[in-house]
Amino acid sequence: MLRRVRLELARCHDFPAGSAAHGYELTLPLATDGTLDRELWHKHRSETRFRRFWGDDEAIGQVAHRRQGWALVFDDGGEAEAIFKAESHHFGAGDYVSIKERDGVTRTFHIVSVV
Protein backbone atom coordinates (compact mmCIF):
# COMPACT_ATOMS: atom_id res chain seq x y z
CA MET A 1 0.00 0.00 0.00
CA LEU A 2 1.23 3.51 -0.74
CA ARG A 3 1.75 5.50 2.45
CA ARG A 4 2.58 9.13 3.13
CA VAL A 5 5.60 9.25 5.44
CA ARG A 6 6.85 12.44 7.11
CA LEU A 7 10.47 12.65 8.23
CA GLU A 8 11.82 15.47 10.38
CA LEU A 9 15.45 16.15 11.14
CA ALA A 10 16.52 14.35 14.32
CA ARG A 11 18.76 15.86 16.98
CA CYS A 12 22.19 16.73 15.62
CA HIS A 13 25.04 19.16 16.20
CA ASP A 14 23.38 21.99 14.23
CA PHE A 15 19.90 21.31 15.64
CA PRO A 16 20.20 19.97 19.21
CA ALA A 17 16.40 19.67 19.51
CA GLY A 18 15.90 18.41 15.95
CA SER A 19 13.84 20.43 13.48
CA ALA A 20 10.30 20.14 12.16
CA ALA A 21 11.24 22.70 9.45
CA HIS A 22 13.79 20.34 7.88
CA GLY A 23 12.83 17.00 6.41
CA TYR A 24 10.91 15.05 3.80
CA GLU A 25 7.40 14.01 2.91
CA LEU A 26 7.55 10.73 1.01
CA THR A 27 4.96 8.58 -0.72
CA LEU A 28 6.37 5.09 -0.19
CA PRO A 29 5.28 1.61 -1.29
CA LEU A 30 5.13 -0.15 2.09
CA ALA A 31 4.36 -3.78 2.84
CA THR A 32 2.15 -4.61 5.82
CA ASP A 33 5.26 -4.94 8.02
CA GLY A 34 6.36 -1.37 7.18
CA THR A 35 9.25 -2.31 4.87
CA LEU A 36 9.64 -1.04 1.32
CA ASP A 37 7.88 -3.25 -1.24
CA ARG A 38 9.75 -3.39 -4.55
CA GLU A 39 6.88 -5.10 -6.42
CA LEU A 40 4.44 -2.43 -5.29
CA TRP A 41 6.95 0.22 -6.35
CA HIS A 42 7.07 -1.30 -9.86
CA LYS A 43 3.26 -1.05 -10.10
CA HIS A 44 3.07 2.53 -8.75
CA ARG A 45 6.43 3.97 -9.77
CA SER A 46 5.01 7.31 -10.97
CA GLU A 47 3.17 7.83 -7.67
CA THR A 48 6.19 7.28 -5.39
CA ARG A 49 7.19 10.92 -5.04
CA PHE A 50 8.84 13.03 -2.36
CA ARG A 51 9.18 16.62 -1.23
CA ARG A 52 12.29 17.78 0.61
CA PHE A 53 11.76 20.87 2.76
CA TRP A 54 14.71 22.67 4.28
CA GLY A 55 13.68 25.92 5.88
CA ASP A 56 12.43 28.06 2.98
CA ASP A 57 13.94 25.79 0.31
CA GLU A 58 11.96 23.00 -1.28
CA ALA A 59 12.74 20.32 -3.87
CA ILE A 60 10.70 17.45 -5.28
CA GLY A 61 11.46 14.18 -6.98
CA GLN A 62 10.88 10.47 -7.41
CA VAL A 63 11.52 7.60 -5.00
CA ALA A 64 13.48 5.04 -7.01
CA HIS A 65 14.99 1.59 -6.62
CA ARG A 66 18.39 1.33 -8.26
CA ARG A 67 21.13 -1.24 -8.39
CA GLN A 68 22.67 0.40 -5.29
CA GLY A 69 19.33 0.38 -3.43
CA TRP A 70 16.57 2.88 -2.70
CA ALA A 71 17.22 6.52 -3.55
CA LEU A 72 15.57 9.91 -3.80
CA VAL A 73 16.03 11.25 -7.35
CA PHE A 74 15.43 14.97 -7.72
CA ASP A 75 13.42 16.34 -10.64
CA ASP A 76 16.07 19.04 -11.16
CA GLY A 77 18.52 16.36 -12.30
CA GLY A 78 20.84 16.89 -9.35
CA GLU A 79 22.61 14.18 -7.42
CA ALA A 80 20.35 11.47 -5.96
CA GLU A 81 20.23 10.82 -2.21
CA ALA A 82 20.60 7.31 -0.79
CA ILE A 83 18.34 5.94 1.95
CA PHE A 84 20.65 4.02 4.31
CA LYS A 85 19.82 0.29 4.59
CA ALA A 86 16.37 0.90 3.09
CA GLU A 87 15.89 -2.74 1.99
CA SER A 88 15.59 -3.93 5.57
CA HIS A 89 14.38 -0.74 7.22
CA HIS A 90 11.02 -0.49 9.00
CA PHE A 91 9.15 2.75 8.26
CA GLY A 92 6.94 3.29 11.29
CA ALA A 93 6.09 6.34 13.37
CA GLY A 94 8.77 6.79 16.03
CA ASP A 95 11.49 5.04 14.01
CA TYR A 96 14.57 6.74 12.56
CA VAL A 97 16.06 6.64 9.06
CA SER A 98 19.32 8.00 7.68
CA ILE A 99 19.73 9.62 4.28
CA LYS A 100 23.01 10.50 2.58
CA GLU A 101 22.10 13.87 1.15
CA ARG A 102 23.40 15.65 -1.94
CA ASP A 103 25.99 17.56 0.08
CA GLY A 104 27.57 14.21 1.04
CA VAL A 105 26.43 14.39 4.67
CA THR A 106 24.42 11.51 6.14
CA ARG A 107 21.66 12.88 8.34
CA THR A 108 19.24 11.06 10.60
CA PHE A 109 15.52 11.76 10.44
CA HIS A 110 12.73 10.90 12.85
CA ILE A 111 9.63 9.32 11.29
CA VAL A 112 6.84 11.42 12.76
CA SER A 113 3.90 9.99 10.82
CA VAL A 114 2.83 7.23 8.45
CA VAL A 115 -0.67 7.62 6.95
Beta strands, then each sheet from edge to edge (+ up, - down):
strand 1: 2-9
strand 2: 19-29
strand 3: 49-54
strand 4: 57-66
strand 5: 69-74
strand 6: 81-83
strand 7: 96-100
strand 8: 106-114
sheet 1: 1+ 2- 3+ 4- 5+ 6- 7+ 8- 1+
end
